[in-house]
């Protein structure tokens, strides 16, 4: 190439006709797989002349409609990529030996339905253009879907995009700073096809097809009768092809892939925004506290503490790249786009904004809208986020999982079947606050199948399974929950839930886990309780609050203590935690439990299950207790019982199970060995003094979601799981479906008991509710007959056969043949 022309930019591309024929043939024969090849030619005064093309070796990779880039396809394509590099290097070397003017001027690729702009295309062109800025990519659309039968286009990456790609910074800030949009990724050049003189001469000698002679007019009527024109065929449907147009189907697949990539990018970005907002809030609180400390030290004439120390203590999350979704979405990442969404795609709205026709929610609230919604995305506002929750996508990903859970939840399914005809919860408006998991989805479906209208929030900021929330939202239930809420968002969700019932009606039943919703309504909205039938409480922590409210004469409605049902406390608390605790710890840390010293705080039902689980994994278990009976039980079970002060210095895994506060505090953290694992399975994060740890640690490193490694000032590390909240739900998926069936069946029966306690007709038909009677503003436990009924519903699933009392035996024991078989005071 002439040195004087090196600085002349390329303005157009000229392709030899024979090269076009060669290129088209290769792309068509390789369809539906992608064909690629190398282009050689030269640059003449800004016109890039392509004189030859050489196809790259390819392998047959069978593609499916929805999984063209799965692992098997990528593995099959790996040898092709390696062969391409070797082939290209050898080809260019040989070409230079025989033709010094032949240069590698780019490459070509096939496309389908105009779909070619992706990360692979960009990376390939970047590597070509990095070595030679004048190389181009020729794209041939095999599907002939636009611009006529021959679609041939030429592209190169813009200089701005080359710089951005080299730096690898595609954050919102960098895109705004460089003013880089999707339109700036590629530059398209006009393409002309050139025929050589030899080819032109040949084409001139090709005989043209002679024109068909015109039919002469008939000489007479007799001639018309002798040569009657052929009668046209009668119209029929035989020629119609009723099959799906493959190009239309392919276009739909590509569109769905693009939408999915777009939403994934937005979800990742909004997750980053929430994490950033959370860290910024922590930094602000730390700075405020440090300023107050310095004011006090200044008044005491003491040296001031550095106020920029937060840079060492806090690590801001890294913003994810915005590059991948830009080619798919055809949007401008730096602007504030507006787009019309279809029913089933619902945006999150901040508390002060109302969207007509939709329920209000926070980030990632999965609620379906019956009307299209205008969405406005405002960067750096953590409360703006949306996700796809269409019934089609839900059916693909969740139907099997929900069905599997239903098969493992015989109690709930039997309860549905038994009471479905009477619809005992018809007219009930239940506000539920309980971990939004797949198992909870089955509970909600059971409540609605029995006639209830339901709204839902999660009782823990980390326990929500987003796909479960989406499944319930797809069924039309307002769900205000997503994994990773902030405290502010959590409280906002509770507030929104109360106003999400149809026609502006208020709740008349509460289903709670931990007492947050019960406290909110009692303290802030007591008027809602005037027509409320009562509340059922799931956990030990929430039950403690109920009894405290009763003692202080602040309980305004009847309450049922579901936690102390035998089929809840002895199953969910013990057997459930026995399996889910280790699941959470192992998923979070991959630590070897065998041989380690594990400290379990509390030896109630939860503590018993946790101690058994850790012991079964080979850990040496130490128990701390305040109750002499529980402490003696732990000793009789073979565990060492001591205080947390003595156990802190030797324990390697710590689990709090008490439901009380300040179980592990600062003095315990300071005594712990290096990389001690600290977790909670009791309920709230107050069992572990997380605030002290965050304030007094030298630094903190987020290993992965819900796993933080704190560097103490003594040089040792503390590994905190799920930010001190429930480890089995924050770091895993909680209890197994079967044991949750026991707990949730109790909840359904408790809701029916509250709602139907004054219905004598219902009580006569279902004797298990006959003894409930009218309920006062007290805390009740489910009658023993209902407790036994819950257990009975789960027997067949475990192939259990019951013996039966004879009339003589029943008379001797003073029992009814059908039960209940134990007194209310019996301790199982």
ZIFEN-V671675 format. One line per field, one symbol per residue. ss: DSSP state (H for helix, E for strand, C for the rest). psi: psi as a letter, one per 30 degrees, with the letter a starting at -180 (. if undefined). A space follows every 10 residues. Layout:
ss = ???
psi = ???
This chain:
ss = CCHHHCCCCC CEEEEEHHHH HHHHHHHHHH CCCCCEEEEE EEEECCEEEE EEEEECCCCC CCCCCCCCCC HHHHHHHHHH HHHHHHHHHH HHHHHHHHCC CCEEEEEEEE EECCECCCHH HHHHHHHHHH HCCCCEEEEE ECCCCCCCCC CEEEEEECHH HHHHHHHCCC CHHHHHHHCC CHHHCEEEEE EEEECCHHHH HHHHHCCCCC CCCCCCCCCC HHHHHHCCCC CCCCCCCCCC CCCCCHHHHH HHHHHHHHHH HHHHHHHHHH HHHHHHHHHH HHHHHHHHHH HHHHHHHHHC CCCCCCCCCH HHHCCCCCCC CCHHHHHHHC CCCCCCCEEE ECCCEEECCC CCCCCCCCCC CCCCCCCCCC CCEEEECCCC CCCCCEEECC HHHHHHHHHH HHHHHHHCCH HHHHHHHHHH HHCCCCCCEE EEECCCCHHH HHHHHHHHHC CCEEEEECCC CCCCCHHHHH HHHHCCCEEE CCCCCCHHHH HHHHHHHCCC CHHHCCCCEE EECCCHHHHH HHHHCHHHHC CCCCEEECCH HHHHHHHHHH HCCCCCCCEE ECCCCHHHHH HHHHHHHHHH HHHHHHHHHC CCCCCCEEEE ECCCHHHHHH HHHHHHCCCE EEEECCCHHH HHHHHHCCCE ECCHHHHCCC CCEEEECCCC CCCECHHHHH HCCCCEEEEE CCCCHHHECH HHHHHHCCEE EEEECCEEEE ECCCCCEEEE EHHHCEHHHH CCCCCCHHHH HHHHHHHHHH HHHHHCCCCH HHHHHCHHHC CCCCCCCCEE CCCHHHHHHH HHHCCHHHCC CCCCCCHHHH HHHCCCCCCC CCCCCCCC
psi = kkffgefklk flkkkkeeee eeeeeeeeff kglkkllkkl blkjhfjjkj flkjklkllj jkklefhfhl eeeeeffeee eeeeeeeeee eeeeefffjf fjljgallll lkhgjfjlee eeeeeeeefe ejfgllkkkk jffhflhafj jjlkllklee eeeeeefgjh leeeeeefhk lefgekkkkk kkkkkleeee eeeffkklkk kkkkklkkel eeeeeeikkk kkkkklgefk jglkjeeeee eeeeeeeeee eeeeeeeeee eeeeeeeeee eeeeeeeeee eeeeeeeeeg hlkkkkfgff feekjklkkl kgeefeeefh ljffailkkk llkfjklkkl efkkjkglll lakgkjkkkf lkkkkkkjkg jffjkllkhk eeeeeeffee eeeeeefgif eeeeeeeege efifgkfkjk jkjlkileee eeeeeeeefg flkklklkgk fffkjeeeee eeeffgkkki klkhlleeee eeeeeeefgg lkgglllgkk jljfgeeeee eeeehffffe gkfakkkele eeeeeeeeee eghgjflkkk jfegkefeef deedeeffef eeeeeeeefg kjekfljkjj jkhaeeeeee eeeeeffglj kkkklfkeee eeeeeffgkk kaleeefeff kfkkkkgegl lhejaefeef fklkhkkklk gddlgfekie eeeeefkelk kjelkgjkjk jlfgflkkjk kghgajefee fagalleeef eeefeeeeee eeeeegfgje eeeeejffgf feakkailkl kkkeeeeeee eeffeefghk kklkkleeee eefhlkefll fllffkj.
